[in-house]
Amino acid sequence: MAIRHLLSLARRSHKPSSSFTLVRSSSSRSNAEEFIKPPPPTATIYDRIAHSLKSKLQKLENPDIRFLKYGSPHPTQTPHTHILSRPETKITTLPNGLRVATESASNSRTATVGVWMDAGSRFESDETNGTAHFLERMIFKGTEKRRAKGPEEEIENMGGHLNAYTWREETAYYAKVMGKDVLKAVDILADVLQNSKFEERCISRERGVILRELQAGGHTEEDVFDHLHSTAFQYSPLGRNIHGTCDNIKTISNEHLHHYIQTHYTTPRMVLAASGAVKHEEIVEQAKKLFTKLSSDSTTATQLVAKEPASFTGSEVRIINDYVPLAKFAVAFEATSSTDPDSIALMVMREMLGSWNKNTGGGKHMGSKLVQRVSINGIAESMKAFSTNYKDTGLFGVYAVAKPDCLGDLSFAIMSEMTKLAYRVSEDDVIRARNQLKSSLMLHTDGTTPIAEDIGHQLLTYGRRIPFAELFTRIDAVDASTIKRVANRFLYDRDLAISAIGPIQDLPDYNWFRRRTYWNRY
Amino acid sequence: MSSLLQSLLDPKKSWLASLHMKTLTNRLRKYGLRYDDLYDPYYDLDIKEALNRLPREIVDARNQRLKRAIDLSMKHEYLPEDLQKMQTPFRSYLQEMLALVKKEKEEREALGALPLYQRTIP
């Protein structure tokens, strides 16, 4: 009887207070104890919060379909034909060889107009190394018609910007002005390129500035890449520093600059590109009138390149400096020229390796495996994959900035992911990289200046402007087997070039990197 | 099959399960702990992630309960009787969040991405 009573007590639903009161009802206690019960779920703040959290998590079980419409984690290949229509780039070649190319955007009221030319530090010689950069600095300092600082002042009075850059194979001078001032900008550019006077005191002042800049620098990303080029392309023209050497800068004179203009600023190697609120016929007329004094020597840059081809040497340069906090290094393989069809596959491979820094929005959840390994384990401050193409060669690799204690893990991650591109490539990764490449190309050309730069660059490297539809088709033709073939061509068991600066004591040696350009698993 | 297992483990349906629950209730009540307080973040990193996502007040209450229980255990005492009557050992705060964390981890694994955290052997 008592046992059955106990069993029924046990079988009853769980109520600790009631069982207590039942047990203690026989003992003599005060009545107040019988009213002590566990507090309801709304008494304490943590119980209230837990209850509301439970209901919110319950809602996650049935998500609203509207939020899932575009949120699929699987990359898909979608046709982009509805966004690929662009205004046509009109190109006219003048009798003296100059190409004038414009892309008018009817909705824009500003314009960028500039001159892009196939001249750069590559086409200098060892004695004149540094002339191109010096010339770019000097060229706005006064012409015959306009006194010192005249060109800059005139553009700024119009409310525009004047800018220039010198690269290894390309130099550009461009101005961003209001649409109504485009013809004046063309006038200024023509004047500056043809009639520049290089006065002695300007030259000596600029020489001092450049020398001071050379001494001050040393640890930026640009320096890592300069060292990378100088070691990868040693004994060949691409390896020369754009700024030149200190000795050369001290001896550059008026004659050097004029000689450089005569030999390299020739009309067949120049493109006058304009985009924005411009009319093609007007620009052509202006160009015909103004660009008359440049030499039209028909040696093309390709012929000059063929005379002095670039050669890649597997090598490394390490500059140990324990007084800076972060180590920066770049690892690069030899890639191909921009006209090779495999350069598109290299661009897709660059997107597959990806880029990351601590401010990236995606964080640890990005698509690239290399980025995931780097971000989840916290082994780098930032990393990016790069792929540059020149006329007959190129570079493909990864640049990273890291604290000195994780360089071993970082190098392991980088080399294993790069070599993996030759062995295991999943179709999902390729589709994602293709979509990222397409969108980054389109997002980049979103203003008059990037469009003008794109026109100039493409006309110089490809000889024509590749329409986006064709570019997208070429990108879509890259699939997993193409990636493996291209990686086998450029990455599998090939010499590489390393350049590193900073506290790099723990960065593995060259043989370590070279061994990890292939796997023995197959 | 799974419903048989559920009915075996359900305290409302099975006598053994309810006996187990009662025993646990008594023991947890004596130290003033909840069942969810026994989940150890060092044992499973998912628990650590779930605790990171819970609001501050809940985690503070959990830590205070654990401190009180450790203190009682050191002094070889139990909680005072009136406080023992107010205990609710099976009020849960962690189970849903833990299920969500485990579901996200499985989804991430299924998509082929690397796991966000991995257990390292000390």
Chai-1 contact restraints between the chains, C-beta under 6 A:
chainA,res_idxA,chainB,res_idxB,connection_type,confidence,min_distance_angstrom,max_distance_angstrom,comment,restraint_id
A,A10,B,L19,contact,1.0,0.0,6.0,A-B,restraint_1
A,R11,B,W15,contact,1.0,0.0,6.0,A-B,restraint_2
A,P16,B,T25,contact,1.0,0.0,6.0,A-B,restraint_3
A,I36,B,D82,contact,1.0,0.0,6.0,A-B,restraint_4
A,I36,B,K85,contact,1.0,0.0,6.0,A-B,restraint_5
A,P38,B,M86,contact,1.0,0.0,6.0,A-B,restraint_6
A,P38,B,T88,contact,1.0,0.0,6.0,A-B,restraint_7
A,I45,B,E57,contact,1.0,0.0,6.0,A-B,restraint_8
A,Y46,B,E57,contact,1.0,0.0,6.0,A-B,restraint_9
A,Y46,B,I58,contact,1.0,0.0,6.0,A-B,restraint_10
A,Y46,B,A61,contact,1.0,0.0,6.0,A-B,restraint_11
A,I49,B,P55,contact,1.0,0.0,6.0,A-B,restraint_12
A,I49,B,E57,contact,1.0,0.0,6.0,A-B,restraint_13
A,I49,B,I58,contact,1.0,0.0,6.0,A-B,restraint_14
A,A50,B,I58,contact,1.0,0.0,6.0,A-B,restraint_15
A,A50,B,Y93,contact,1.0,0.0,6.0,A-B,restraint_16
A,K54,B,E96,contact,1.0,0.0,6.0,A-B,restraint_17
A,L57,B,E96,contact,1.0,0.0,6.0,A-B,restraint_18
A,P73,B,L111,contact,1.0,0.0,6.0,A-B,restraint_19
A,Q372,B,L114,contact,1.0,0.0,6.0,A-B,restraint_20
